């Protein structure tokens, strides 16, 4: 957290609350006008200044309200492009691919916000590639949250992007995983607050549902899951291991909080006009956006096996040494 975190959180919350009924494009335009989309990129490089911690505040504040924006992908792409000296005014989205050859493909499936972007940064294990989307064909698609995941047919193959080690494919994947983990935690907090408010106001047998022991237990379990996610994020830093732990923990939190929220809401939670399902659908979509929980667990297991018995003990008993 930085000294401007609280005012920044309040500003973003005020903007999102004031535009909760506006189209996603209108909210994004407002974020761009305020320069919030390029926080975490230095002013010298064309950004709005600030640190990664400030960007995390913006991401979480939007996620708590279930806001749909391309911020996670765009902010990560801008961070890379700024590091290469190629940042311009184009909305650049980012696509993660597990296959090395994807950087040369003309047809890109499930591009986040492809219909709105002017360019796409394709991150593969073999490198980073940038493609101009001018003239590209776009077949609209959506993820579980209803956010754009479009099939894009390019006019020309993506061009390789020369970056330093600070902007390697691994670094890009870790940064977007951290941002997604923060977004998941924000949405989980939003779902919890909505659920607690509902059971405090809804009465049964003349008393609020909140007074029932079974309901109190479920809320307590949700609070525990949220505390685990908050703690994992506070300890994550920017290390690969810390980010993997945070991603795994927040993924589990997403599952637990969404389950409890819908269980306590019952049928009202899935009605179109009620604000719970926009939050829980984002929880389900975002938790697996970079990798599923099983993938993060395997990654951590592989790192532990590589470190050996002494390394595991040091990590558990004396972290940081």
N, C-alpha and C positions, 0 to 999 in steps of 0.2 A: 504494500500500500504506500502511496505517496501523499504529500500534504494536500494535493488537489483531488484526492479520491472521493471524499464525501461530496464536495460541490459538483464534481463530475457525475457521480451517481445520481444526485438529485436532478441535475440538468437533463440527463438522458431519460430518467424516469418521467419527468414532467413532459418531455417531448413525446415519448411513447404513449403516455396516458392521454395526452391531448389529441393523439391521432389514432386511437385504438380502433376507430371505425373507418379510417381512411384506407385506401388501397396500399399494398406493400410498396409500390413504386413511389407513392407520395411520401411515405415515411423515409424511404431511402434518400429521396431528393432532399429532404429536410436535414438528414444526417450529413449529407455531402455539403450542403450550404453552410452548416455549422462547423465543417471540418472534422467531424467526429470519425469519419471513415478512414482517416489516415493518421490517427493517433498511434504513437509507437514508431513512426518514421520521422527522422530528423527534418527540421525545416530546410536545412541546406540541401537535402536530397529531394525536396518537393513535398514533404509531409507536413503534419501539424505539430510535430514535436511530441514531447512526452515519452514515457517508457512503456515497456511491455505491460507492467502492472496497471497502467492507466487504460490500456486497451482491454485488459481483462475486466476492469470495472464496467466499461461500456458494454462488452459482450454479456456480462452477467445481468446488468440492469435490463437490457432488452429481452433476454431469455426469461427472466422472472415474469415478464408480461406476455410471454408467448408471441413476441413480435417476429414477423417473418422478414428477414433482410439477408443480403448476400455478404454481410460483414465479415464473417469468419474466413470465407474463401478470398474475398477481395483484399482484406487487410493482409493476409498471408502473401498473396501474389504481389501486392504493392511493396511489402517488405523485401521480397526477393528482387524485384525490379529496381527498387531504390538502391539496393546494394550493388547492382550492376550498372547504375547510372542510366537506366532506361525507363524511369518512371515518367509517365505523361498523364494527361487528363482522361485517359480511357478507363472505363470500368473493366477490369480484368478479373475473371473468375479463375478458379483453380480446380483441376481434376487430378485426383490420385489414382494411379494405375499400378497394379502389381506386376504386369508383364513388361519386360525391358523394351520390346519392340513397339509398344503403344505410342511412343513419341513420333513415329513415322506414319501412323494411320491417318486416313482421310475421314473416316467415320468414327466419331467419338460418342459413345453411349453415356447416358446419365451425367451430362455436364450440368453442374449446379448453376442455375440462373443463366443458362446459355442463351435464352431468348432476349435477355436484357444486356448481356455483356458485349463489349466491342472486341475483346480478345480473351484467349484462354491460355493459362499456363498449365502444361501437362507435366506432372511429376511422376517419373518412373524410376525403378532401381538403377537404370542405366544413365540417368541424367534428367535435365529439365529442358523443356521445349516450349516455345511460344508460338501461337498461331493467331493470325488476324481473323476475326469473324465477319468482316465485311464481305457481303455476297454469299455467306455460308447458308446452307439449307438447315432449317431447324424444325424438328418434329417434336412438338410439346410432350412432355411427360411430367410425372409428379412422384415424389416419395410419399411415405406413409403420412407425413405431416401436411401434405398438400403443397409443398414447396417445389419449385421448378427443378426437374432433373431431365434435361432435354437431350435428344439425340441430334448431334450436330454433324453435318456433312461439309467438310472444308473444301475450299477452292484449291488450296495448295497445302502441301504437307507442312507440319509445324517445323520451325527452325530451331536448331540447338541453341541453348542459352549458356554462355560461358559465365560461370560463377566461381567464387572462391569457396574454400572449405566451409566457411560460415554459412553458406547457402546451398549446402549439399542436399541431395534428395532426402537423406536421413534427417537433416536439420529441418527441412520443410515439413516432413511428416510429423516430427516431434512437435513443432510449433502448432500445427493445425490440430493435432491431438490434444494439446494443452488447451487451446481455445475451445474445442468441442467439449472437453471435460468441464470447463467453466460454464459453458452454455447449458450442459445437462444439469449441473448443480443449481444454476439459476432457475431453470424450469421446474426442477424438483422442489425448490423452496416456494415457488409460486403455487404449485399444486398443493403443497402442504398447507400454506396459509389459507387457500380457498377452502380446503377440506375442514380445517379447524373452525373457520368461520361458519361453515354450513352446519356442523354438528353442534356448535354453540347456539345457533339460532333455531334449528329444527327441534321440535319437541315431540316426545312420545310419553304417553301416560302422565302428562302434566309436568314433565321435566325435560330439560335439554338432553339430546342424545349424548352430549359431552359427559354427562354424569354417569353414564353406564360404564361399568368396569371393563367390559369387552371393548368398548370404543376407546376408552382411555389407554388401554393396552396397545391397541393398533396405532394410536397417535404417538405413543412412546416409542414404538418400533420405528416409525417413520422418522422421529427426531434422532434416534440413534443412527439410522442410515444417513441422514443429512450431516450429522456431526462427523461421521466417518469420511464422507466426501469432502467436507470443509477442511478436515485435518490433512487428508491426503494432498489436497491442492496447496495448502499452506506449507507443506514440507516438500513439494515436488521440485521447486526451483526450475532449472532448465536442463537437468540431467536426464539422460535417456531412461535410467532406472526409475527416477522419481516420477517422470511423466507416465511411464508404463503403469506404475502403481496407481497413480491418480486416475488414469483411464479405466483400469480394471475396477477400481473402487467406485467411481462415479457410474459406471455401467451397472453395477449391482444395485447402487442406490436408485437409479432410474427405474429398474424393474420393481424394486420393493415399494417405492413411494407411489408409483403408478397403480400397483395392485391395491395398496391400502386406500388410496384416494377413491378409486372406483368402487371398492367394496363398501366404503362408508357412505358414498353418495347414492349408490343404487342406480336405478334407471335414470334419474335426473342428470347424472354425470355425462350421459351420452346424447342428450338432447341437443339439437343444433344451436339453440340460442344460449346454452349454458357455457361458460368459459373454461370448464375443466378439460374437455377433450382436446382443444387446441394445445394445451400444455402437455398432456400425457402422450398425444400423438407425436409431439416433438421429442419427448423423452425417448420413445421407442425408436424414432428415426435417427436421432442424433447419437444415441449410445453406440450404434454400430457403424457410424459414418466413416470412421477411419479403419477400425478393425473390431470384430466381436470380442466379447469378454474372454472367450476361449483363446483367441489369438494373443491377447495381452498376457494371459496366464502362461501360455507356451513360451512367449518371449522372456518373461521373467524367470521361468524355469530353466531356460537355456542359459541365461546369464548367471543364474545361481550355480548350475552345473559347471560352467566354465570357470567360475571363481574358486570352486573347490570348497572343502570343509572349512578351512581357515578363513577364506574370504567371506563365506556365508556368516560365520560366527562374528567376524568383525563388523559386518554390515548390520547385524541384529543387535549386538552388544555395545558397539562403539561407532555408530555412524558418523561419518565425516573424517575419520582418521585414515 
